[in-house]
Amino acid sequence: MLAAVFAPQYLKHKVFTIPEFFEKRYGLETRVLLTFYFLAMIILTKTSVSLYSGSRVLADLTGWDFQALMWGSASSPPSIPSPGVWLPSSIQMPSRLSF
């Protein structure tokens, strides 16, 4: 239903994202505000669901304390570096994919 209403507007204005549409309609300030709002909502909703469900599964499977698993999994991702940090400099990553 929403796609039938909004898709023609997006195509007419040649925009690809909701914040881009809001910028064309209301200005740059609205786009920046909406972008930060969407970013915060995505991070908060997805992170909370992932932390809860992952900790619940581990607690049920292992019998460990649920609260300890929640805090441990919440604090561990910032301390884990990305895989690119561990690659030796002799391994060259492709700059682009070819099909």
C-alpha positions in Angstrom: 0.0 0.0 0.0 2.7 2.5 1.0 4.8 1.5 -2.0 2.0 2.3 -4.3 1.7 5.8 -2.8 5.4 6.7 -2.3 7.1 4.9 -5.2 5.7 7.2 -7.9 6.8 10.2 -5.8 10.4 8.8 -5.5 10.5 8.1 -9.2 9.1 11.5 -10.1 11.7 13.4 -8.0 14.6 11.0 -8.9 15.5 10.1 -5.3 16.6 6.8 -3.9 16.3 7.2 -0.1 13.8 8.7 2.3 16.3 11.3 3.7 17.1 12.3 0.1 13.4 12.9 -0.6 13.0 14.9 2.6 16.0 17.0 1.6 14.5 17.9 -1.7 11.2 18.7 -0.1 12.1 20.3 3.2 15.9 21.1 3.1 19.2 19.8 4.2 18.6 20.3 8.0 15.6 17.9 7.8 17.7 15.3 5.9 20.5 15.4 8.5 18.0 15.2 11.4 16.1 12.3 9.8 19.3 10.5 8.9 20.5 10.6 12.5 17.0 9.6 13.8 16.9 6.6 11.4 20.5 5.6 12.4 19.7 5.7 16.1 16.5 3.7 15.7 18.2 1.1 13.6 21.1 0.7 16.0 18.9 0.6 19.1 16.3 -1.8 17.8 18.6 -4.3 16.0 21.3 -4.2 18.8 18.8 -4.8 21.6 17.1 -7.7 19.8 20.4 -9.3 18.9 21.8 -9.0 22.4 18.7 -10.3 24.0 18.1 -13.2 21.7 21.8 -14.2 21.5 22.1 -14.1 25.3 18.9 -16.0 25.8 20.0 -18.8 23.5 23.4 -19.1 25.1 21.9 -19.0 28.6 19.4 -21.7 27.7 22.0 -23.9 26.1 24.8 -23.5 28.6 23.1 -22.7 31.8 25.3 -19.5 32.3 23.9 -16.4 33.9 21.7 -14.4 31.4 22.8 -11.0 32.7 26.5 -11.9 32.5 26.0 -13.0 28.9 24.2 -9.8 28.1 26.9 -7.5 29.5 29.6 -9.7 28.0 28.2 -9.7 24.5 27.5 -6.0 24.7 31.0 -5.1 25.7 32.9 -7.5 23.5 32.2 -6.2 19.9 34.1 -2.9 20.4 37.2 -4.9 21.6 37.2 -7.2 18.5 39.1 -5.7 15.6 37.9 -6.2 12.0 39.3 -9.1 10.1 41.3 -6.7 7.9 43.5 -5.8 10.8 44.7 -9.4 11.0 45.6 -9.9 7.3 49.3 -10.0 6.5 50.4 -7.2 4.3 51.4 -9.7 1.6 47.8 -10.6 1.0 46.3 -8.2 -1.5 42.6 -7.6 -1.3 40.8 -7.1 -4.6 40.0 -3.5 -5.3 37.0 -4.3 -7.3 35.0 -7.4 -8.2 34.8 -8.5 -11.8 32.0 -10.6 -13.2 
